[in-house]
Amino acid sequence: MELLEWVQECLIETPKIIKIYTEGVQYERKIVNKIDKVYKSFISGNNEDRLIVVWGLRGVGKTTAICQFLSKVDIHPLFIFADVKEFYDLSLSDVVNAYKRIVKPPYVVVLDEAHIHKRWAEEVKNVFDKNKDIFLIISGSSALRLREKGILKRRAVYMHLCPVQYGEYLMIKGYDVKTDVKKALFSPNMYENIIREEFRAPDSAHSELWNYLKYHGLPVVFNRAEHLRYSILFDVVDRIITDDLRYISSFDSETLNKAKDILYSIAMAKDAKTSVNSISRDIGVSRTAVSAIIDGMVKSSLLIEVKSGGRSGLRKMPKYYFSSPSLRLSILDHLGEEPNIGMIREEAVVSNTVYSGFDIWYVPNRGRESDFIISNKRKKISVEVGGRSKDMKQLTGKNKMIISDTNKVEYVGVPKIPLYLYLLP
């Protein structure tokens, strides 16, 4: 097929792709508006930002968000899936030149799953440098390949699409969420201000919590039957291991075959502090390979690494949590294993803290410290996470709080915050 003919076919297919990914989707994530703002600012001549890189976990909704943006603008965009064989041997510059011969400006080109194409960064750079009238959107699941290409760092606006947070979930369900919980937590009068936010929380925020934690970390399961959700989520995890890891590092096939065993070990652990030596011994893979695979899972956004703090922090192993509790639960469901509720609570806190833009580290347990320290750069808070009966015995330091399964804010020597409330924006 001639290049011009192939591009014309892509242009015909683009509206169909947009419809497939947006039809029936009743929610819109914040990133859609962010893309739209950058595009409108470029079109109006207010800035020169014309390359957006959208990265994030597989299944998190990157393509849907991009298509929602495209559905809002009156243009003839070109949408390319980088994994189609017809595109693999083509030059992006040649494709763009053909596109500009067919349609009139403004020009918008989307390259989806860009990391699959070996030369994607160089190709994008060439198009960016030679076509000042092209607005480019690049997306992909392999976060490492999208973020570590230095040649694009001064050119691209990077946007991370994280798993669905609890406030987003409630808004998708139709609830009005107007809280500012994190601001209250880091305020001088934490207890009084967090009580104010409790009254502002949606009425069903407490009752919806575990439905969210169990299933709704990724939008790929929204509007799907409950009995199908874990199998869909597990398929996402499986594809990260079988497909995405190979783009992150040069793992040989034997090592990749063991990656699932490593993942299962992490999912079934009762403590997030992973013993690399133990996993290496149990599955028969070198310690170096185990560490490399876990590092790849972190770089794919499947896992979150929480480092230790304190004087001995550098000598302690990191803890690893899944980027959404629903991912761990889908793996445990696949394995026929029961979840550890304590791990799910901690995972929810870690994920929400990280994706809210705050720092978090764990304190090596010597019997009297907190689970975590969270920080907004100016203030640090010691945090203990647990069930309804959790008290303040382990908490030290000036700023302290407990996050628990309680359904209301309490004061037990320190503020005791319901888990559902902490997870709100």
Secondary structure, DSSP 8 states (H G I E B T S, - for coil): --HHHHHHHHHHHHHHHHHHHHTT-----HHHHHHHHHHHHHHTTS----EEEEE--TTSSHHHHHHHHHHHS-S--EEEETTSHHHHTS-HHHHHHHHHHHS-SSEEEEEETGGGSTTHHHHHHHHHHH-TTEEEEEEES-HHHHH--GGGTTT-EEEE-----HHHHHHHTT------HHHHHTSTTHHHHHHHHHHHS-TTTTTTHHHHHHHTTSGGGTTS-HHHHHHHHHHHHHHIIIIIHHHHS---HHHHHHHHHHHHHHHH-SSSB--HHHHHHHHT--HHHHHHHHHHHHHTTSEEEE-B-STTGGGS--EEEESSHHHHHHHHHHHT----HHHHHHHHHHHHHHHTT-EEEE---SSSS-SEEEE-SS-EEEEEEE-TT--STT--SSSEEEEES-SS-EESSSEEEEHHHHT--
